[in-house]
Amino acid sequence: MMRAIWKCLAITLLCSGSLATRAETPELGEKAADFTLSTPDGRRLRLSELAAKGNVALIVLRGFPGYQCPYCQKQVHDFIANADKFAATGTQILLVYPGPAADVDQKAKEALAKQNPLPPNIHLVVDPDYVFTNQYGLRWDAPHETAYPSTFLIDRSGNVLFRKISRVHGERTTAEDVLSEVQRAKAPR
């Protein structure tokens, strides 16, 4: 009888999500969960492999919520304009473009049509059906929304050195903000 009660309790807890894996946004000092996403052309990129080369500025864009977000466009242009400064510090830029699987590749290509080719240290990957976005707890699940625009700076060990999650459209991290954090991380402590 007790065995049946414990089994029922375990099933109830699992179904309610109490023991299930939950989406967790990495905090400062924590290790960022590793992930692999593909470019719109199908090349697979893994966070840990980029981080092994140096810092990674991980920038989560809104994707295509029915239009190309002008704030995303401005932010991406800012990081591209400063690509050489990031390259000088050994920092890779990873742009994540979330969206429905059916058209995310095409919409991502359209978003960067004026920016191609990208500098060698800037990579665009797509997040079909918000798998990564949900994994990091960044899904902005409201009408005409996709993901909270977010920026993380991740070091060689995969630890989060900086994070900013925007809960509004225009509040974005600039290239200068991230470059300051890269310099701060390099400073002796």
PyRosetta script that sets phi, psi and omega in degrees:
from pyrosetta import init, pose_from_sequence

init()
pose = pose_from_sequence("MMRAIWKCLAITLLCSGSLATRAETPELGEKAADFTLSTPDGRRLRLSELAAKGNVALIVLRGFPGYQCPYCQKQVHDFIANADKFAATGTQILLVYPGPAADVDQKAKEALAKQNPLPPNIHLVVDPDYVFTNQYGLRWDAPHETAYPSTFLIDRSGNVLFRKISRVHGERTTAEDVLSEVQRAKAPR")
pose.set_psi(1, -48.1)
pose.set_omega(1, 179.8)
pose.set_phi(2, -61.1)
pose.set_psi(2, -37.2)
pose.set_omega(2, 179.2)
pose.set_phi(3, -62.1)
pose.set_psi(3, -41.6)
pose.set_omega(3, 178.7)
pose.set_phi(4, -65.7)
pose.set_psi(4, -38.5)
pose.set_omega(4, 178.5)
pose.set_phi(5, -64.8)
pose.set_psi(5, -46.3)
pose.set_omega(5, 179.7)
pose.set_phi(6, -63.3)
pose.set_psi(6, -40.2)
pose.set_omega(6, 178.8)
pose.set_phi(7, -63.3)
pose.set_psi(7, -43.9)
pose.set_omega(7, 178.1)
pose.set_phi(8, -62.8)
pose.set_psi(8, -42.2)
pose.set_omega(8, 178.4)
pose.set_phi(9, -62.4)
pose.set_psi(9, -43.6)
pose.set_omega(9, -180.0)
pose.set_phi(10, -63.1)
pose.set_psi(10, -42.8)
pose.set_omega(10, 179.0)
pose.set_phi(11, -64.3)
pose.set_psi(11, -42.2)
pose.set_omega(11, 178.8)
pose.set_phi(12, -61.0)
pose.set_psi(12, -45.0)
pose.set_omega(12, -179.8)
pose.set_phi(13, -64.5)
pose.set_psi(13, -41.7)
pose.set_omega(13, 178.6)
pose.set_phi(14, -64.2)
pose.set_psi(14, -42.4)
pose.set_omega(14, -179.4)
pose.set_phi(15, -68.0)
pose.set_psi(15, -31.6)
pose.set_omega(15, -179.7)
pose.set_phi(16, -80.9)
pose.set_psi(16, -9.9)
pose.set_omega(16, 177.9)
pose.set_phi(17, 92.2)
pose.set_psi(17, -0.3)
pose.set_omega(17, -177.6)
pose.set_phi(18, -64.1)
pose.set_psi(18, -33.5)
pose.set_omega(18, 179.5)
pose.set_phi(19, -106.5)
pose.set_psi(19, -6.7)
pose.set_omega(19, -178.3)
pose.set_phi(20, -74.4)
pose.set_psi(20, 158.3)
pose.set_omega(20, 176.7)
pose.set_phi(21, -67.7)
pose.set_psi(21, 133.8)
pose.set_omega(21, -179.4)
pose.set_phi(22, -113.4)
pose.set_psi(22, 154.4)
pose.set_omega(22, 176.5)
pose.set_phi(23, -68.0)
pose.set_psi(23, 130.7)
pose.set_omega(23, -179.4)
pose.set_phi(24, -130.3)
pose.set_psi(24, 123.2)
pose.set_omega(24, 173.8)
pose.set_phi(25, -81.3)
pose.set_psi(25, 124.4)
pose.set_omega(25, -177.7)
pose.set_phi(26, -63.9)
pose.set_psi(26, 135.9)
pose.set_omega(26, 178.5)
pose.set_phi(27, -89.9)
pose.set_psi(27, 166.9)
pose.set_omega(27, 174.8)
pose.set_phi(28, -56.6)
pose.set_psi(28, 134.6)
pose.set_omega(28, 178.4)
pose.set_phi(29, 84.3)
pose.set_psi(29, -14.8)
pose.set_omega(29, 178.4)
pose.set_phi(30, -84.9)
pose.set_psi(30, 160.8)
pose.set_omega(30, 175.6)
pose.set_phi(31, -79.2)
pose.set_psi(31, 131.4)
pose.set_omega(31, 176.9)
pose.set_phi(32, -76.7)
pose.set_psi(32, 134.7)
pose.set_omega(32, 177.3)
pose.set_phi(33, -61.2)
pose.set_psi(33, 134.4)
pose.set_omega(33, 179.8)
pose.set_phi(34, -74.2)
pose.set_psi(34, 153.1)
pose.set_omega(34, 178.4)
pose.set_phi(35, -156.8)
pose.set_psi(35, 161.3)
pose.set_omega(35, 174.7)
pose.set_phi(36, -127.6)
pose.set_psi(36, 128.0)
pose.set_omega(36, 175.2)
pose.set_phi(37, -131.1)
pose.set_psi(37, 164.6)
pose.set_omega(37, -178.1)
pose.set_phi(38, -110.8)
pose.set_psi(38, 152.8)
pose.set_omega(38, 172.0)
pose.set_phi(39, -73.0)
pose.set_psi(39, 164.9)
pose.set_omega(39, 176.9)
pose.set_phi(40, -58.4)
pose.set_psi(40, -21.0)
pose.set_omega(40, 178.8)
pose.set_phi(41, -94.5)
pose.set_psi(41, 4.1)
pose.set_omega(41, 173.7)
pose.set_phi(42, 96.7)
pose.set_psi(42, 0.5)
pose.set_omega(42, 177.2)
pose.set_phi(43, -77.2)
pose.set_psi(43, 128.1)
pose.set_omega(43, -176.9)
pose.set_phi(44, -87.8)
pose.set_psi(44, 134.8)
pose.set_omega(44, 177.3)
pose.set_phi(45, -125.1)
pose.set_psi(45, 136.2)
pose.set_omega(45, -179.7)
pose.set_phi(46, -113.8)
pose.set_psi(46, 133.4)
pose.set_omega(46, -179.1)
pose.set_phi(47, -54.4)
pose.set_psi(47, -48.3)
pose.set_omega(47, -175.9)
pose.set_phi(48, -62.5)
pose.set_psi(48, -32.2)
pose.set_omega(48, 178.6)
pose.set_phi(49, -71.5)
pose.set_psi(49, -38.7)
pose.set_omega(49, 175.0)
pose.set_phi(50, -67.3)
pose.set_psi(50, -42.2)
pose.set_omega(50, -178.8)
pose.set_phi(51, -64.0)
pose.set_psi(51, -30.0)
pose.set_omega(51, 178.7)
pose.set_phi(52, -61.9)
pose.set_psi(52, -21.7)
pose.set_omega(52, 179.2)
pose.set_phi(53, -86.2)
pose.set_psi(53, -18.5)
pose.set_omega(53, -176.5)
pose.set_phi(54, 151.6)
pose.set_psi(54, -167.2)
pose.set_omega(54, 179.1)
pose.set_phi(55, -61.7)
pose.set_psi(55, 151.8)
pose.set_omega(55, 175.7)
pose.set_phi(56, -125.6)
pose.set_psi(56, 123.9)
pose.set_omega(56, 170.7)
pose.set_phi(57, -92.5)
pose.set_psi(57, 109.3)
pose.set_omega(57, -178.0)
pose.set_phi(58, -96.7)
pose.set_psi(58, 115.9)
pose.set_omega(58, -175.6)
pose.set_phi(59, -118.9)
pose.set_psi(59, 116.7)
pose.set_omega(59, 179.2)
pose.set_phi(60, -95.4)
pose.set_psi(60, 118.2)
pose.set_omega(60, 179.6)
pose.set_phi(61, -91.4)
pose.set_psi(61, 173.5)
pose.set_omega(61, 177.6)
pose.set_phi(62, -80.7)
pose.set_psi(62, -17.7)
pose.set_omega(62, -176.7)
pose.set_phi(63, 78.3)
pose.set_psi(63, -136.9)
pose.set_omega(63, -175.8)
pose.set_phi(64, -123.1)
pose.set_psi(64, 90.6)
pose.set_omega(64, 178.7)
pose.set_phi(65, -87.2)
pose.set_psi(65, 32.5)
pose.set_omega(65, -176.9)
pose.set_phi(66, 109.4)
pose.set_psi(66, -7.4)
pose.set_omega(66, 178.0)
pose.set_phi(67, -162.7)
pose.set_psi(67, 160.7)
pose.set_omega(67, 175.1)
pose.set_phi(68, -79.3)
pose.set_psi(68, 119.9)
pose.set_omega(68, -175.5)
pose.set_phi(69, -64.4)
pose.set_psi(69, 122.0)
pose.set_omega(69, -179.7)
pose.set_phi(70, -66.4)
pose.set_psi(70, -29.3)
pose.set_omega(70, 178.0)
pose.set_phi(71, -70.2)
pose.set_psi(71, -37.8)
pose.set_omega(71, 175.4)
pose.set_phi(72, -64.2)
pose.set_psi(72, -43.9)
pose.set_omega(72, 179.9)
pose.set_phi(73, -58.4)
pose.set_psi(73, -45.8)
pose.set_omega(73, 179.9)
pose.set_phi(74, -64.0)
pose.set_psi(74, -43.1)
pose.set_omega(74, -179.7)
pose.set_phi(75, -64.1)
pose.set_psi(75, -46.1)
pose.set_omega(75, 179.8)
pose.set_phi(76, -61.4)
pose.set_psi(76, -44.5)
pose.set_omega(76, 178.6)
pose.set_phi(77, -59.4)
pose.set_psi(77, -39.9)
pose.set_omega(77, 178.9)
pose.set_phi(78, -60.3)
pose.set_psi(78, -44.8)
pose.set_omega(78, -179.2)
pose.set_phi(79, -70.3)
pose.set_psi(79, -37.0)
pose.set_omega(79, 177.3)
pose.set_phi(80, -65.6)
pose.set_psi(80, -41.3)
pose.set_omega(80, 179.1)
pose.set_phi(81, -63.3)
pose.set_psi(81, -23.9)
pose.set_omega(81, -179.5)
pose.set_phi(82, -108.1)
pose.set_psi(82, 16.4)
pose.set_omega(82, -177.1)
pose.set_phi(83, -56.6)
pose.set_psi(83, -39.2)
pose.set_omega(83, -179.3)
pose.set_phi(84, -65.6)
pose.set_psi(84, -35.6)
pose.set_omega(84, 177.2)
pose.set_phi(85, -66.5)
pose.set_psi(85, -39.9)
pose.set_omega(85, 176.9)
pose.set_phi(86, -66.7)
pose.set_psi(86, -41.8)
pose.set_omega(86, 179.3)
pose.set_phi(87, -60.6)
pose.set_psi(87, -38.9)
pose.set_omega(87, 179.6)
pose.set_phi(88, -63.4)
pose.set_psi(88, -24.8)
pose.set_omega(88, 178.5)
pose.set_phi(89, -97.1)
pose.set_psi(89, 0.4)
pose.set_omega(89, -178.9)
pose.set_phi(90, 76.2)
pose.set_psi(90, 21.4)
pose.set_omega(90, -177.1)
pose.set_phi(91, -95.6)
pose.set_psi(91, 129.8)
pose.set_omega(91, 174.1)
pose.set_phi(92, -92.7)
pose.set_psi(92, 144.9)
pose.set_omega(92, 176.1)
pose.set_phi(93, -109.7)
pose.set_psi(93, 126.1)
pose.set_omega(93, 178.9)
pose.set_phi(94, -119.3)
pose.set_psi(94, 109.4)
pose.set_omega(94, 180.0)
pose.set_phi(95, -93.9)
pose.set_psi(95, 124.0)
pose.set_omega(95, 179.5)
pose.set_phi(96, -106.9)
pose.set_psi(96, 123.1)
pose.set_omega(96, -178.3)
pose.set_phi(97, -112.4)
pose.set_psi(97, 101.6)
pose.set_omega(97, -177.6)
pose.set_phi(98, -86.4)
pose.set_psi(98, 159.0)
pose.set_omega(98, 175.4)
pose.set_phi(99, 167.8)
pose.set_psi(99, 175.8)
pose.set_omega(99, 176.4)
pose.set_phi(100, -62.3)
pose.set_psi(100, 139.3)
pose.set_omega(100, -175.1)
pose.set_phi(101, -57.4)
pose.set_psi(101, -33.0)
pose.set_omega(101, -174.3)
pose.set_phi(102, -58.2)
pose.set_psi(102, -35.7)
pose.set_omega(102, -175.1)
pose.set_phi(103, -135.3)
pose.set_psi(103, 12.2)
pose.set_omega(103, -175.0)
pose.set_phi(104, -64.5)
pose.set_psi(104, -38.1)
pose.set_omega(104, 179.7)
pose.set_phi(105, -61.1)
pose.set_psi(105, -48.8)
pose.set_omega(105, -178.4)
pose.set_phi(106, -65.0)
pose.set_psi(106, -43.0)
pose.set_omega(106, -179.5)
pose.set_phi(107, -65.4)
pose.set_psi(107, -37.3)
pose.set_omega(107, 177.5)
pose.set_phi(108, -64.9)
pose.set_psi(108, -41.9)
pose.set_omega(108, 177.3)
pose.set_phi(109, -62.1)
pose.set_psi(109, -42.4)
pose.set_omega(109, 178.4)
pose.set_phi(110, -62.1)
pose.set_psi(110, -39.3)
pose.set_omega(110, -178.1)
pose.set_phi(111, -61.8)
pose.set_psi(111, -33.8)
pose.set_omega(111, -177.0)
pose.set_phi(112, -108.5)
pose.set_psi(112, 16.4)
pose.set_omega(112, -178.3)
pose.set_phi(113, -54.5)
pose.set_psi(113, -39.0)
pose.set_omega(113, -178.8)
pose.set_phi(114, -83.3)
pose.set_psi(114, -9.0)
pose.set_omega(114, -174.3)
pose.set_phi(115, -103.9)
pose.set_psi(115, -0.2)
pose.set_omega(115, -175.3)
pose.set_phi(116, -86.8)
pose.set_psi(116, 145.8)
pose.set_omega(116, -3.5)
pose.set_phi(117, -77.8)
pose.set_psi(117, 154.4)
pose.set_omega(117, 177.0)
pose.set_phi(118, -76.9)
pose.set_psi(118, 149.7)
pose.set_omega(118, 173.1)
pose.set_phi(119, -58.1)
pose.set_psi(119, 154.1)
pose.set_omega(119, -174.5)
pose.set_phi(120, -60.0)
pose.set_psi(120, -23.4)
pose.set_omega(120, -178.5)
pose.set_phi(121, -96.8)
pose.set_psi(121, 8.8)
pose.set_omega(121, 177.0)
pose.set_phi(122, -118.0)
pose.set_psi(122, 128.2)
pose.set_omega(122, -175.3)
pose.set_phi(123, -127.2)
pose.set_psi(123, 134.6)
pose.set_omega(123, 175.1)
pose.set_phi(124, -108.0)
pose.set_psi(124, 125.5)
pose.set_omega(124, 174.6)
pose.set_phi(125, -123.8)
pose.set_psi(125, 156.0)
pose.set_omega(125, 179.2)
pose.set_phi(126, -107.9)
pose.set_psi(126, 151.3)
pose.set_omega(126, 179.8)
pose.set_phi(127, -120.1)
pose.set_psi(127, 81.3)
pose.set_omega(127, -177.7)
pose.set_phi(128, -63.9)
pose.set_psi(128, 132.6)
pose.set_omega(128, 177.8)
pose.set_phi(129, 58.1)
pose.set_psi(129, 23.9)
pose.set_omega(129, 170.3)
pose.set_phi(130, 63.3)
pose.set_psi(130, 30.0)
pose.set_omega(130, -179.0)
pose.set_phi(131, -62.1)
pose.set_psi(131, -53.7)
pose.set_omega(131, 177.7)
pose.set_phi(132, -63.9)
pose.set_psi(132, -45.2)
pose.set_omega(132, -178.3)
pose.set_phi(133, -55.6)
pose.set_psi(133, -43.1)
pose.set_omega(133, 177.1)
pose.set_phi(134, -69.6)
pose.set_psi(134, -39.6)
pose.set_omega(134, 179.4)
pose.set_phi(135, -57.9)
pose.set_psi(135, -38.7)
pose.set_omega(135, -178.8)
pose.set_phi(136, -92.0)
pose.set_psi(136, 4.8)
pose.set_omega(136, 177.7)
pose.set_phi(137, 66.1)
pose.set_psi(137, 34.6)
pose.set_omega(137, -174.8)
pose.set_phi(138, -112.2)
pose.set_psi(138, 11.5)
pose.set_omega(138, -178.4)
pose.set_phi(139, -72.1)
pose.set_psi(139, 120.8)
pose.set_omega(139, 176.2)
pose.set_phi(140, -93.4)
pose.set_psi(140, 86.9)
pose.set_omega(140, -171.2)
pose.set_phi(141, -89.3)
pose.set_psi(141, 74.8)
pose.set_omega(141, 177.6)
pose.set_phi(142, -137.8)
pose.set_psi(142, 160.3)
pose.set_omega(142, 178.7)
pose.set_phi(143, -54.4)
pose.set_psi(143, 134.0)
pose.set_omega(143, 177.7)
pose.set_phi(144, 64.6)
pose.set_psi(144, 27.2)
pose.set_omega(144, 176.8)
pose.set_phi(145, -126.3)
pose.set_psi(145, 164.3)
pose.set_omega(145, -177.6)
pose.set_phi(146, -132.5)
pose.set_psi(146, -66.1)
pose.set_omega(146, -177.1)
pose.set_phi(147, -141.9)
pose.set_psi(147, 152.9)
pose.set_omega(147, 172.3)
pose.set_phi(148, -72.3)
pose.set_psi(148, 124.7)
pose.set_omega(148, 176.8)
pose.set_phi(149, -60.2)
pose.set_psi(149, 123.8)
pose.set_omega(149, -172.5)
pose.set_phi(150, -140.9)
pose.set_psi(150, 153.3)
pose.set_omega(150, 177.1)
pose.set_phi(151, -135.8)
pose.set_psi(151, 134.0)
pose.set_omega(151, 176.1)
pose.set_phi(152, -129.1)
pose.set_psi(152, 143.8)
pose.set_omega(152, 169.5)
pose.set_phi(153, -112.0)
pose.set_psi(153, 121.4)
pose.set_omega(153, -174.3)
pose.set_phi(154, -118.8)
pose.set_psi(154, 132.5)
pose.set_omega(154, -177.7)
pose.set_phi(155, -88.1)
pose.set_psi(155, -179.1)
pose.set_omega(155, -177.5)
pose.set_phi(156, -57.2)
pose.set_psi(156, -29.4)
pose.set_omega(156, -179.5)
pose.set_phi(157, -86.0)
pose.set_psi(157, -3.4)
pose.set_omega(157, -179.9)
pose.set_phi(158, 89.5)
pose.set_psi(158, 9.1)
pose.set_omega(158, -179.3)
pose.set_phi(159, -86.9)
pose.set_psi(159, 145.4)
pose.set_omega(159, -179.3)
pose.set_phi(160, -81.8)
pose.set_psi(160, 118.8)
pose.set_omega(160, 178.5)
pose.set_phi(161, -95.7)
pose.set_psi(161, -24.2)
pose.set_omega(161, -177.3)
pose.set_phi(162, -154.6)
pose.set_psi(162, 145.1)
pose.set_omega(162, 173.3)
pose.set_phi(163, -152.5)
pose.set_psi(163, 143.0)
pose.set_omega(163, 175.0)
pose.set_phi(164, -145.1)
pose.set_psi(164, 124.4)
pose.set_omega(164, 178.2)
pose.set_phi(165, -116.0)
pose.set_psi(165, 118.9)
pose.set_omega(165, -178.1)
pose.set_phi(166, -91.6)
pose.set_psi(166, 129.5)
pose.set_omega(166, 178.6)
pose.set_phi(167, -100.5)
pose.set_psi(167, 5.9)
pose.set_omega(167, 175.4)
pose.set_phi(168, -133.2)
pose.set_psi(168, 164.9)
pose.set_omega(168, -174.1)
pose.set_phi(169, -67.4)
pose.set_psi(169, -47.5)
pose.set_omega(169, -169.4)
pose.set_phi(170, -86.0)
pose.set_psi(170, -7.9)
pose.set_omega(170, -176.1)
pose.set_phi(171, -84.7)
pose.set_psi(171, 91.2)
pose.set_omega(171, -174.3)
pose.set_phi(172, -119.7)
pose.set_psi(172, 152.4)
pose.set_omega(172, 174.2)
pose.set_phi(173, -79.0)
pose.set_psi(173, 136.9)
pose.set_omega(173, 179.2)
pose.set_phi(174, -95.4)
pose.set_psi(174, 164.7)
pose.set_omega(174, 175.1)
pose.set_phi(175, -59.9)
pose.set_psi(175, -39.8)
pose.set_omega(175, 179.1)
pose.set_phi(176, -61.3)
pose.set_psi(176, -40.5)
pose.set_omega(176, 176.8)
pose.set_phi(177, -57.6)
pose.set_psi(177, -47.2)
pose.set_omega(177, -176.8)
pose.set_phi(178, -71.1)
pose.set_psi(178, -39.7)
pose.set_omega(178, 177.5)
pose.set_phi(179, -61.5)
pose.set_psi(179, -37.1)
pose.set_omega(179, 175.9)
pose.set_phi(180, -62.1)
pose.set_psi(180, -41.0)
pose.set_omega(180, 178.8)
pose.set_phi(181, -67.7)
pose.set_psi(181, -36.7)
pose.set_omega(181, 176.8)
pose.set_phi(182, -62.2)
pose.set_psi(182, -45.1)
pose.set_omega(182, 179.2)
pose.set_phi(183, -64.2)
pose.set_psi(183, -40.4)
pose.set_omega(183, 179.1)
pose.set_phi(184, -62.9)
pose.set_psi(184, -38.9)
pose.set_omega(184, 179.6)
pose.set_phi(185, -66.5)
pose.set_psi(185, -30.8)
pose.set_omega(185, 179.8)
pose.set_phi(186, -77.6)
pose.set_psi(186, -24.5)
pose.set_omega(186, -176.3)
pose.set_phi(187, -65.1)
pose.set_psi(187, 139.4)
pose.set_omega(187, 177.9)
pose.set_phi(188, -63.1)
pose.set_psi(188, 143.5)
pose.set_omega(188, -178.5)
pose.set_phi(189, -113.8)
pose.dump_pdb("model.pdb")
